[in-house]
Amino acid sequence: MTEWYEKSFGEDYLLVYKHRDVQGAYQEVHKMINWLKLQPKSQVLDLCCGMGRHSLALADAGFHVTGIDLSDVLLREARNMDTENRVEWYHADMRELPLKGGFDAVVNLFTSFGYFREDGEQLRVLRAIHRMLKPGGSYIIDFMNTAYVTRHLVQHSTRESEGQNIEEFRKIQDGFVQKEIHITDTASGQKPRIYQERVKLYTREQLRDLLHEAGLMVDQVHGGYDEEKYDEQTSPRMIFVGHRPVQ
């Protein structure tokens, strides 16, 4: 059975999420550098790098960057933007990373976590992050704030882009936030192309416990890139910053 994430990160994904801006990635990376206390020329792994906005911003900041993603389409876009071949790009499942490790930092951004049905599969991802980090290395996992998402969920929205009508239906069910995306060519009126997205909802305590089970320590939790402290009721995001212990 094909999982949703094997289908949804293709050509239509570029259309649906084309509004994500490069300048914002540079601002977020500046904040990450401070949180991670990165030294010049540190080795950084961008896990689930997508189109590579943050990978390239990290490379511009003077780090040695590796980007990994499961989507050939998104990796193609990343390579096209990387005109000077500054980043090493790899196609891989986040649970099974084909690298030796030794990274100073691993970043997993914009809710590229919680894709799997079982906690055990999420734990495999965190253990892979542990394996990639050198002892003392730091990580960021940028996840949505479950309480905030639950209260502010927009159940239905529609917009048009490049002659395509994009309709999105959202719901919370069985411990997941689920989105169904319908894309219809407005000129032809053909049947919509339909995609699913599904992310498991975790509280701060649940995700902290999973991180601890994977051998990762939590140092700070931020509520967004412009928020130093996380507040369960008001913060839009839940950004974990921590490290792999030396011992």
C-alpha positions as CSV (number, residue, x, y, z in Angstrom):
1,M,0.0,0.0,0.0
2,T,1.3,3.4,-1.0
3,E,1.6,5.8,2.0
4,W,0.4,9.4,1.6
5,Y,3.9,10.8,1.8
6,E,5.1,8.7,-1.1
7,K,2.4,10.4,-3.4
8,S,1.9,13.9,-2.0
9,F,5.4,15.4,-2.4
10,G,5.3,15.6,-6.2
11,E,4.8,18.2,-8.9
12,D,1.5,19.4,-7.4
13,Y,3.2,20.0,-4.0
14,L,5.3,22.7,-5.7
15,L,2.1,24.4,-6.7
16,V,0.3,24.1,-3.4
17,Y,3.3,25.3,-1.3
18,K,5.0,27.7,-3.7
19,H,4.2,30.6,-1.3
20,R,6.9,29.5,1.1
21,D,9.6,32.2,0.7
22,V,13.4,32.0,0.6
23,Q,13.9,35.1,2.7
24,G,12.0,33.6,5.6
25,A,14.3,30.6,5.5
26,Y,17.3,32.9,6.0
27,Q,15.7,34.6,9.0
28,E,14.8,31.2,10.6
29,V,18.3,29.9,10.0
30,H,19.8,32.9,11.7
31,K,17.7,32.0,14.8
32,M,18.7,28.3,14.6
33,I,22.4,29.1,14.5
34,N,22.0,30.9,17.8
35,W,19.9,28.2,19.4
36,L,22.3,25.4,18.3
37,K,25.4,27.5,19.1
38,L,27.0,26.3,15.9
39,Q,30.6,27.0,15.2
40,P,31.9,28.1,11.7
41,K,32.1,25.2,9.2
42,S,30.0,22.9,11.4
43,Q,28.6,19.8,9.7
44,V,24.8,20.1,9.5
45,L,22.2,17.6,8.3
46,D,18.8,18.9,7.0
47,L,16.6,15.9,7.5
48,C,13.5,16.1,5.2
49,C,15.1,19.1,3.3
50,G,12.3,19.4,0.7
51,M,13.2,22.0,-1.9
52,G,16.3,23.0,0.1
53,R,15.5,26.5,1.2
54,H,17.0,26.0,4.7
55,S,19.9,23.8,3.4
56,L,21.0,26.6,1.1
57,A,20.6,29.2,3.8
58,L,22.7,27.1,6.1
59,A,25.3,26.7,3.4
60,D,25.3,30.5,2.8
61,A,26.0,30.9,6.5
62,G,29.2,29.0,6.1
63,F,28.3,25.5,7.2
64,H,28.9,22.1,5.5
65,V,25.4,20.9,4.7
66,T,23.8,17.6,3.7
67,G,20.2,17.5,2.7
68,I,18.0,14.3,2.7
69,D,14.5,13.8,1.4
70,L,12.3,11.0,0.1
71,S,10.9,13.1,-2.8
72,D,12.8,13.0,-6.1
73,V,10.7,15.9,-7.3
74,L,11.7,18.1,-4.3
75,L,15.3,17.0,-4.5
76,R,15.3,18.0,-8.2
77,E,14.1,21.5,-7.2
78,A,16.8,21.7,-4.5
79,R,19.6,20.7,-6.9
80,N,18.3,23.2,-9.5
81,M,18.6,26.0,-6.9
82,D,22.0,24.8,-5.7
83,T,23.8,26.2,-8.7
84,E,27.2,26.0,-7.1
85,N,26.8,22.5,-5.7
86,R,27.4,23.6,-2.1
87,V,25.1,21.0,-0.5
88,E,25.3,17.2,-0.7
89,W,21.8,15.9,-1.5
90,Y,20.6,12.4,-0.8
91,H,17.4,10.5,-1.5
92,A,16.4,8.4,1.6
93,D,13.7,7.5,4.0
94,M,14.1,9.5,7.3
95,R,13.9,6.2,9.2
96,E,16.8,4.6,7.4
97,L,19.6,7.1,6.7
98,P,22.5,5.9,4.5
99,L,25.2,8.0,6.2
100,K,27.8,7.3,8.8
101,G,26.9,10.3,11.0
102,G,29.3,12.5,12.9
103,F,27.2,15.7,12.3
104,D,27.4,18.7,14.6
105,A,23.7,19.3,14.2
106,V,20.6,17.8,12.7
107,V,17.5,19.9,11.8
108,N,14.1,18.6,11.0
109,L,11.9,21.6,10.1
110,F,8.2,22.6,9.5
111,T,6.5,19.5,10.8
112,S,8.5,17.0,8.8
113,F,7.8,14.6,11.7
114,G,4.8,12.5,12.8
115,Y,4.1,11.1,9.3
116,F,3.7,7.5,10.5
117,R,0.8,5.7,12.1
118,E,2.8,4.1,14.9
119,D,4.8,5.7,17.6
120,G,7.5,3.1,17.0
121,E,8.1,4.4,13.5
122,Q,8.4,8.0,14.8
123,L,10.9,6.6,17.4
124,R,13.0,5.1,14.5
125,V,13.3,8.6,13.1
126,L,14.5,10.0,16.4
127,R,17.0,7.1,16.8
128,A,18.3,7.9,13.3
129,I,18.8,11.5,14.4
130,H,20.7,10.2,17.5
131,R,22.9,8.0,15.3
132,M,23.6,10.9,12.9
133,L,24.8,13.2,15.7
134,K,28.2,13.1,17.1
135,P,28.3,13.0,21.0
136,G,27.5,16.5,22.1
137,G,25.9,17.4,18.8
138,S,22.6,19.4,18.8
139,Y,19.3,19.0,17.0
140,I,16.1,21.0,16.2
141,I,12.8,19.4,15.7
142,D,10.3,22.0,14.5
143,F,6.8,20.6,15.1
144,M,3.3,22.1,15.3
145,N,1.7,23.0,18.6
146,T,-1.1,20.5,19.0
147,A,-3.2,22.7,21.3
148,Y,-2.9,25.7,19.0
149,V,-3.7,23.7,15.8
150,T,-6.7,22.1,17.4
151,R,-8.2,25.5,18.4
152,H,-7.3,27.3,15.1
153,L,-7.9,24.6,12.5
154,V,-9.5,26.0,9.3
155,Q,-11.7,23.2,8.1
156,H,-12.0,24.3,4.6
157,S,-10.3,26.8,2.3
158,T,-10.0,27.4,-1.5
159,R,-7.8,29.4,-3.7
160,E,-6.6,29.6,-7.3
161,S,-3.0,29.5,-8.6
162,E,-1.7,29.1,-12.1
163,G,-5.1,28.2,-13.5
164,Q,-5.6,25.5,-10.9
165,N,-8.2,25.6,-8.2
166,I,-6.8,24.3,-4.9
167,E,-9.3,23.2,-2.3
168,E,-8.2,22.0,1.2
169,F,-10.2,20.1,3.7
170,R,-8.8,19.7,7.3
171,K,-9.9,17.7,10.3
172,I,-8.6,16.1,13.5
173,Q,-9.4,12.5,13.8
174,D,-8.0,9.5,15.7
175,G,-5.1,11.5,17.1
176,F,-4.0,12.9,13.7
177,V,-4.4,16.2,11.9
178,Q,-5.5,15.2,8.4
179,K,-5.7,17.3,5.2
180,E,-7.2,16.4,1.8
181,I,-6.2,18.5,-1.1
182,H,-8.2,18.7,-4.3
183,I,-6.6,20.3,-7.3
184,T,-8.7,21.0,-10.4
185,D,-7.6,22.5,-13.7
186,T,-10.1,25.4,-14.1
187,A,-9.9,25.3,-17.9
188,S,-10.5,21.6,-18.5
189,G,-12.8,21.0,-15.6
190,Q,-11.5,17.4,-15.3
191,K,-11.8,15.4,-12.1
192,P,-9.7,16.8,-9.3
193,R,-6.3,15.3,-8.4
194,I,-6.6,14.3,-4.7
195,Y,-3.8,14.2,-2.2
196,Q,-3.7,13.3,1.5
197,E,-1.6,14.6,4.3
198,R,-1.6,13.1,7.8
199,V,0.5,14.0,10.9
200,K,0.3,12.5,14.3
201,L,-0.5,15.0,17.1
202,Y,1.9,15.0,20.1
203,T,1.8,17.1,23.2
204,R,5.1,18.6,24.5
205,E,5.3,15.9,27.1
206,Q,4.7,13.0,24.7
207,L,7.3,14.3,22.2
208,R,9.8,14.9,25.0
209,D,9.3,11.3,26.2
210,L,9.9,10.0,22.7
211,L,13.1,12.0,22.4
212,H,14.3,10.7,25.8
213,E,13.6,7.2,24.7
214,A,15.7,7.8,21.7
215,G,18.6,9.0,23.9
216,L,18.2,12.7,23.1
217,M,18.1,15.4,25.7
218,V,15.8,18.5,25.5
219,D,17.4,21.8,26.3
220,Q,14.7,24.3,25.2
221,V,11.3,24.4,23.6
222,H,10.4,27.5,21.6
223,G,6.9,28.6,20.5
224,G,8.1,29.9,17.1
225,Y,11.1,31.5,15.4
226,D,10.1,34.8,16.9
227,E,9.2,33.4,20.3
228,E,11.8,32.5,22.9
229,K,9.4,30.6,25.2
230,Y,6.7,28.0,24.3
231,D,3.2,28.6,25.6
232,E,0.8,25.7,25.1
233,Q,-2.2,28.0,24.6
234,T,-0.8,30.7,22.3
235,S,2.3,29.4,20.5
236,P,1.8,28.3,16.9
237,R,4.7,25.9,16.9
238,M,6.7,23.7,19.3
239,I,10.4,23.8,18.4
240,F,12.5,21.4,20.4
241,V,16.2,22.2,20.7
242,G,18.4,19.7,22.4
243,H,21.5,17.5,22.1
244,R,22.9,14.0,22.1
245,P,24.7,13.4,25.5
246,V,28.4,12.9,25.4
247,Q,28.1,9.8,27.5
